[in-house]
């Protein structure tokens, strides 16, 4: 049982695209993410299917945001690249002869629904533009700290 990093990588891709005025090639995106271009192309394909990214071919081609960064929410990104809910229930049916086995799925479903709704609400309120602003703010803060250390 492992969790997927597709969402984190997709947010990274979109934030990088938001920082560029030109299309960004998959090799450059892969260098920023620290992974191979094939994975990037697969995720960019999913993001394009969701209407979040457009791609162009050729020597000056690459990926670009299909919409303004202010209109792309993290919930849209999550839904574009993740195939499962935040919390998944049992893969096989629990034992109905056991009280816990009989009732646990319903109890877990209530928890999963509440957790999913909370995550959805949070991700709806954050845009790619907000992520880029956070990244730029962190970079500016790091630059200030480096300046103080050199004195």
C-alpha positions as CSV (number, residue, x, y, z in Angstrom):
1,X,0.0,0.0,0.0
2,X,1.7,3.1,-1.2
3,X,0.5,6.6,-2.0
4,X,0.9,8.3,-5.3
5,X,3.1,11.3,-6.0
6,X,1.3,12.1,-9.2
7,X,-0.5,15.0,-7.6
8,X,2.7,16.6,-6.2
9,X,4.4,16.2,-9.5
10,X,1.4,17.6,-11.4
11,X,1.3,20.7,-9.1
12,X,5.1,21.1,-9.7
13,X,4.6,20.9,-13.4
14,X,1.8,23.5,-13.5
15,X,3.6,25.8,-11.1
16,X,6.7,25.7,-13.4
17,X,4.5,26.3,-16.4
18,X,2.9,29.3,-14.6
19,X,6.4,30.8,-14.1
20,X,7.3,30.7,-17.8
21,X,5.9,32.9,-20.6
22,X,7.0,30.3,-23.3
23,X,6.2,26.6,-23.7
24,X,8.4,24.4,-21.5
25,X,9.9,21.2,-23.0
26,X,9.3,18.0,-21.1
27,X,13.1,17.6,-20.7
28,X,13.3,20.9,-18.8
29,X,10.3,20.0,-16.7
30,X,11.8,16.6,-15.9
31,X,15.0,18.3,-14.8
32,X,13.1,20.5,-12.4
33,X,11.0,17.6,-11.0
34,X,14.0,15.3,-10.9
35,X,12.4,12.5,-12.9
36,X,12.4,11.2,-16.5
37,X,10.7,13.0,-19.4
38,X,8.5,9.9,-20.1
39,X,6.7,10.3,-16.8
40,X,6.4,14.0,-17.4
41,X,4.8,13.5,-20.9
42,X,2.3,11.0,-19.4
43,X,1.3,13.5,-16.7
44,X,1.2,16.4,-19.1
45,X,-1.1,14.2,-21.3
46,X,-3.5,13.8,-18.4
47,X,-3.4,17.5,-17.6
48,X,-4.1,18.3,-21.2
49,X,-7.1,15.9,-21.3
50,X,-8.4,17.9,-18.3
51,X,-8.0,21.2,-20.1
52,X,-5.3,22.5,-17.8
53,X,-2.3,22.3,-20.2
54,X,-1.8,22.8,-24.0
55,X,1.1,21.4,-25.9
56,X,2.9,22.4,-29.1
57,X,5.3,20.2,-31.1
58,X,8.5,21.2,-32.8
59,X,11.9,22.7,-31.8
60,X,10.2,25.6,-29.8
61,X,7.4,23.4,-28.5
62,X,6.5,22.2,-25.1
63,X,3.8,22.6,-22.5
64,X,2.0,25.7,-21.4
65,X,-1.0,26.5,-19.2
66,X,-4.2,26.3,-21.1
67,X,-5.9,28.8,-18.8
68,X,-4.7,31.5,-16.4
69,X,-3.0,30.1,-13.3
70,X,-5.5,32.0,-11.2
71,X,-8.3,29.8,-12.5
72,X,-6.7,26.4,-12.0
73,X,-7.5,25.0,-8.6
74,X,-5.6,22.2,-6.9
75,X,-8.8,20.2,-6.7
76,X,-8.9,20.2,-10.5
77,X,-5.3,19.0,-10.6
78,X,-6.0,16.2,-8.1
79,X,-9.0,15.0,-10.1
80,X,-7.0,15.1,-13.3
81,X,-4.2,12.9,-12.2
82,X,-5.4,10.8,-9.3
83,X,-7.5,7.7,-9.8
84,X,-8.6,7.0,-6.3
85,X,-10.3,8.8,-3.4
86,X,-8.3,10.1,-0.5
87,X,-9.3,7.1,1.6
88,X,-10.2,3.8,0.0
89,X,-12.2,1.1,1.8
90,X,-11.5,-2.6,2.0
91,X,-10.6,-4.4,-1.2
92,X,-12.5,-7.5,-0.2
93,X,-15.7,-7.8,1.8
94,X,-15.2,-8.1,5.6
95,X,-16.8,-11.0,7.5
96,X,-20.5,-10.3,7.9
97,X,-20.7,-12.7,10.8
98,X,-18.5,-10.5,12.8
99,X,-20.0,-7.3,14.3
100,X,-17.0,-5.2,13.4
101,X,-16.7,-6.8,9.9
102,X,-20.4,-6.2,9.3
103,X,-20.4,-2.5,10.3
104,X,-16.9,-1.2,9.7
105,X,-17.4,-0.3,6.0
106,X,-20.3,2.0,6.8
107,X,-18.4,3.6,9.7
108,X,-15.3,4.1,7.5
109,X,-17.3,5.5,4.7
110,X,-18.6,8.3,6.9
111,X,-15.0,9.1,7.9
112,X,-13.8,8.9,4.3
113,X,-16.6,11.1,3.1
114,X,-15.8,13.8,5.7
115,X,-12.1,13.6,5.0
116,X,-12.6,13.8,1.3
117,X,-15.0,16.8,1.7
118,X,-12.4,18.6,3.9
119,X,-9.6,18.0,1.4
120,X,-11.8,19.1,-1.5
121,X,-12.7,22.3,0.3
122,X,-9.0,23.0,1.0
123,X,-7.8,22.3,-2.6
124,X,-10.7,24.3,-4.1
125,X,-9.3,27.4,-2.3
126,X,-5.8,27.1,-3.6
127,X,-4.8,28.0,-7.2
128,X,-1.6,27.4,-9.2
129,X,-1.1,31.2,-9.1
130,X,-1.1,30.9,-5.3
131,X,1.4,28.1,-5.4
132,X,3.7,30.2,-7.6
133,X,3.4,33.1,-5.2
134,X,4.3,30.7,-2.3
135,X,7.3,29.4,-4.3
136,X,8.5,33.0,-5.2
137,X,8.0,34.1,-1.5
138,X,10.1,31.1,-0.3
139,X,12.8,31.8,-2.9
140,X,13.0,35.5,-1.8
141,X,13.2,34.5,1.8
142,X,16.0,32.0,1.1
143,X,17.9,34.7,-0.8
144,X,17.6,37.0,2.1
145,X,18.9,34.3,4.5
146,X,21.9,33.6,2.2
147,X,22.7,37.3,2.1
148,X,22.7,37.5,5.9
149,X,25.0,34.5,6.1
150,X,27.6,36.0,3.8
151,X,28.1,39.1,5.9
